[in-house]
């Protein structure tokens, strides 16, 4: 089973889910991506979560975006919600961040599957020094790129 399971609310969310999977694979973390709708296939969601050994779940959903909260209600493992942009962006954001007491969901910005993966990696790094070292290098590399960009712009 994967360390991080990415669950999409629908196939149309795949480009955002692929951002997460790409980052996780870059760090050598096992991952899998599946489609299950909180509204259309609630029993499928339940079966996937209850049958998973994943340490962290990333749930990508738009519109009413109930998927992250549904997953969080089914597990005590961390759930990261990724709101998907659409015609009314606020709907998916509020659906993810406005969780009731006792059922937390972490949230990242609209369409930020990459940040969801990085947050999952930070969680995994608490018990995996190898991931922690790679995250430090990742941040250093980002900072170095900003310095190079600044130098290029300055010229």
C-alpha positions as a Markdown table, in Angstrom:
| # | Residue | x | y | z |
|---|---|---|---|---|
| 1 | Unk | 0.0 | 0.0 | 0.0 |
| 2 | Unk | 1.1 | 3.6 | -0.6 |
| 3 | Unk | 2.4 | 5.9 | 2.1 |
| 4 | Unk | 0.2 | 8.7 | 0.7 |
| 5 | Unk | -3.1 | 8.0 | -1.0 |
| 6 | Unk | -4.4 | 10.7 | -3.3 |
| 7 | Unk | -8.2 | 10.6 | -3.7 |
| 8 | Unk | -9.9 | 12.6 | -6.5 |
| 9 | Unk | -13.5 | 13.5 | -6.3 |
| 10 | Unk | -13.8 | 13.1 | -10.0 |
| 11 | Unk | -11.6 | 12.3 | -13.0 |
| 12 | Unk | -11.6 | 16.0 | -13.9 |
| 13 | Unk | -9.4 | 16.6 | -10.8 |
| 14 | Unk | -6.6 | 14.5 | -12.3 |
| 15 | Unk | -4.3 | 17.4 | -13.3 |
| 16 | Unk | -4.2 | 18.6 | -9.7 |
| 17 | Unk | -3.8 | 15.1 | -8.3 |
| 18 | Unk | -0.9 | 14.5 | -10.7 |
| 19 | Unk | 0.9 | 17.6 | -9.2 |
| 20 | Unk | 0.9 | 15.8 | -5.9 |
| 21 | Unk | 1.9 | 12.5 | -7.2 |
| 22 | Unk | 4.8 | 14.0 | -9.1 |
| 23 | Unk | 6.2 | 15.7 | -6.0 |
| 24 | Unk | 5.8 | 12.6 | -3.9 |
| 25 | Unk | 7.5 | 10.4 | -6.5 |
| 26 | Unk | 10.3 | 13.0 | -6.8 |
| 27 | Unk | 11.0 | 12.3 | -3.1 |
| 28 | Unk | 10.7 | 8.5 | -3.5 |
| 29 | Unk | 7.5 | 8.2 | -1.5 |
| 30 | Unk | 5.1 | 5.6 | -2.6 |
| 31 | Unk | 1.8 | 6.9 | -3.7 |
| 32 | Unk | -1.4 | 5.9 | -5.5 |
| 33 | Unk | -4.2 | 7.9 | -7.0 |
| 34 | Unk | -7.9 | 6.8 | -7.1 |
| 35 | Unk | -11.3 | 8.4 | -7.9 |
| 36 | Unk | -14.1 | 8.2 | -5.4 |
| 37 | Unk | -16.9 | 10.7 | -4.9 |
| 38 | Unk | -18.2 | 11.6 | -1.4 |
| 39 | Unk | -21.6 | 12.3 | -2.8 |
| 40 | Unk | -21.9 | 9.7 | -5.7 |
| 41 | Unk | -20.0 | 6.8 | -4.2 |
| 42 | Unk | -19.8 | 7.2 | -0.4 |
| 43 | Unk | -19.5 | 3.4 | 0.1 |
| 44 | Unk | -16.5 | 3.4 | -2.2 |
| 45 | Unk | -14.9 | 6.2 | -0.3 |
| 46 | Unk | -15.5 | 4.3 | 3.0 |
| 47 | Unk | -14.1 | 1.0 | 1.5 |
| 48 | Unk | -11.0 | 2.7 | 0.2 |
| 49 | Unk | -10.1 | 4.5 | 3.4 |
| 50 | Unk | -10.9 | 1.6 | 5.7 |
| 51 | Unk | -8.9 | -0.7 | 3.5 |
| 52 | Unk | -5.9 | 1.6 | 3.2 |
| 53 | Unk | -2.6 | 1.5 | 5.1 |
| 54 | Unk | -1.7 | 5.0 | 3.9 |
| 55 | Unk | -0.1 | 7.2 | 6.5 |
| 56 | Unk | -1.5 | 10.4 | 4.9 |
| 57 | Unk | -4.5 | 11.1 | 2.6 |
| 58 | Unk | -4.7 | 13.9 | 0.1 |
| 59 | Unk | -8.2 | 14.6 | -1.1 |
| 60 | Unk | -8.8 | 16.7 | -4.2 |
| 61 | Unk | -12.3 | 18.1 | -4.7 |
| 62 | Unk | -14.2 | 21.0 | -6.1 |
| 63 | Unk | -17.7 | 22.5 | -5.8 |
| 64 | Unk | -19.1 | 21.3 | -2.5 |
| 65 | Unk | -15.8 | 19.6 | -1.8 |
| 66 | Unk | -17.1 | 17.2 | 0.9 |
| 67 | Unk | -14.4 | 14.5 | 0.1 |
| 68 | Unk | -11.7 | 15.7 | 2.5 |
| 69 | Unk | -14.2 | 15.9 | 5.4 |
| 70 | Unk | -15.7 | 12.6 | 4.5 |
| 71 | Unk | -12.3 | 11.0 | 4.6 |
| 72 | Unk | -11.4 | 12.7 | 7.8 |
| 73 | Unk | -14.6 | 11.4 | 9.4 |
| 74 | Unk | -13.5 | 7.8 | 8.5 |
| 75 | Unk | -9.9 | 8.0 | 9.8 |
| 76 | Unk | -7.6 | 9.5 | 12.5 |
| 77 | Unk | -4.7 | 9.7 | 10.0 |
| 78 | Unk | -3.9 | 13.1 | 8.5 |
| 79 | Unk | -6.1 | 14.4 | 5.7 |
| 80 | Unk | -5.0 | 17.2 | 3.4 |
| 81 | Unk | -7.7 | 18.9 | 1.3 |
| 82 | Unk | -7.0 | 20.5 | -2.0 |
| 83 | Unk | -9.8 | 22.8 | -3.2 |
| 84 | Unk | -10.2 | 22.8 | -7.0 |
| 85 | Unk | -10.9 | 26.1 | -8.7 |
| 86 | Unk | -14.1 | 26.6 | -10.6 |
| 87 | Unk | -16.7 | 29.2 | -11.4 |
| 88 | Unk | -17.2 | 30.0 | -7.7 |
| 89 | Unk | -13.8 | 29.3 | -6.0 |
| 90 | Unk | -15.0 | 30.1 | -2.5 |
| 91 | Unk | -17.3 | 27.1 | -2.3 |
| 92 | Unk | -14.6 | 24.5 | -2.4 |
| 93 | Unk | -12.3 | 26.5 | -0.1 |
| 94 | Unk | -15.0 | 26.9 | 2.6 |
| 95 | Unk | -16.1 | 23.3 | 2.3 |
| 96 | Unk | -12.6 | 22.2 | 3.2 |
| 97 | Unk | -11.6 | 24.7 | 5.8 |
| 98 | Unk | -14.9 | 25.0 | 7.7 |
| 99 | Unk | -14.8 | 21.6 | 9.4 |
| 100 | Unk | -16.6 | 20.9 | 12.7 |
| 101 | Unk | -14.8 | 20.5 | 15.9 |
| 102 | Unk | -13.0 | 17.1 | 16.3 |
| 103 | Unk | -12.7 | 16.3 | 12.6 |
| 104 | Unk | -9.8 | 18.4 | 11.3 |
| 105 | Unk | -8.7 | 18.7 | 7.7 |
| 106 | Unk | -5.5 | 20.5 | 6.6 |
| 107 | Unk | -6.0 | 22.7 | 3.6 |
| 108 | Unk | -3.8 | 24.1 | 0.9 |
| 109 | Unk | -4.5 | 26.7 | -1.8 |
| 110 | Unk | -6.7 | 26.3 | -4.8 |
| 111 | Unk | -5.3 | 23.7 | -7.2 |
| 112 | Unk | -2.1 | 23.3 | -5.1 |
| 113 | Unk | -1.6 | 19.5 | -5.3 |
| 114 | Unk | 2.1 | 20.2 | -5.1 |
| 115 | Unk | 1.8 | 22.0 | -1.8 |
| 116 | Unk | -0.4 | 19.1 | -0.5 |
| 117 | Unk | 2.4 | 16.7 | -1.4 |
| 118 | Unk | 5.0 | 18.9 | 0.4 |
| 119 | Unk | 2.8 | 19.0 | 3.5 |
| 120 | Unk | 2.4 | 15.3 | 3.4 |
| 121 | Unk | 6.2 | 14.9 | 3.1 |
| 122 | Unk | 6.6 | 17.2 | 6.2 |
| 123 | Unk | 4.3 | 15.0 | 8.1 |
| 124 | Unk | 6.1 | 11.8 | 7.0 |
| 125 | Unk | 9.5 | 13.5 | 7.8 |
| 126 | Unk | 8.6 | 13.5 | 11.5 |
| 127 | Unk | 9.5 | 9.8 | 11.5 |
| 128 | Unk | 11.7 | 9.6 | 8.4 |
| 129 | Unk | 15.1 | 11.5 | 8.6 |
| 130 | Unk | 15.8 | 10.8 | 4.9 |
| 131 | Unk | 12.7 | 12.8 | 3.9 |
| 132 | Unk | 13.6 | 15.5 | 6.3 |
| 133 | Unk | 17.0 | 15.9 | 4.7 |
| 134 | Unk | 15.5 | 16.0 | 1.2 |
| 135 | Unk | 13.0 | 18.7 | 2.3 |
| 136 | Unk | 15.9 | 20.8 | 3.6 |
| 137 | Unk | 17.7 | 20.4 | 0.3 |
| 138 | Unk | 14.4 | 21.2 | -1.6 |
| 139 | Unk | 14.1 | 24.5 | 0.3 |
| 140 | Unk | 17.7 | 25.4 | -0.3 |
| 141 | Unk | 17.3 | 24.7 | -4.0 |
| 142 | Unk | 14.2 | 26.9 | -4.1 |
| 143 | Unk | 16.1 | 29.7 | -2.3 |
| 144 | Unk | 19.0 | 29.4 | -4.7 |
| 145 | Unk | 16.6 | 29.6 | -7.7 |
| 146 | Unk | 15.2 | 32.8 | -6.3 |
| 147 | Unk | 18.7 | 34.2 | -6.0 |
| 148 | Unk | 19.5 | 33.2 | -9.7 |
| 149 | Unk | 16.2 | 34.7 | -10.8 |
| 150 | Unk | 17.0 | 38.0 | -9.0 |
| 151 | Unk | 20.4 | 38.2 | -10.6 |
| 152 | Unk | 18.9 | 37.5 | -14.0 |
| 153 | Unk | 16.3 | 40.2 | -13.6 |
| 154 | Unk | 18.8 | 42.7 | -12.2 |
| 155 | Unk | 21.0 | 42.3 | -15.4 |
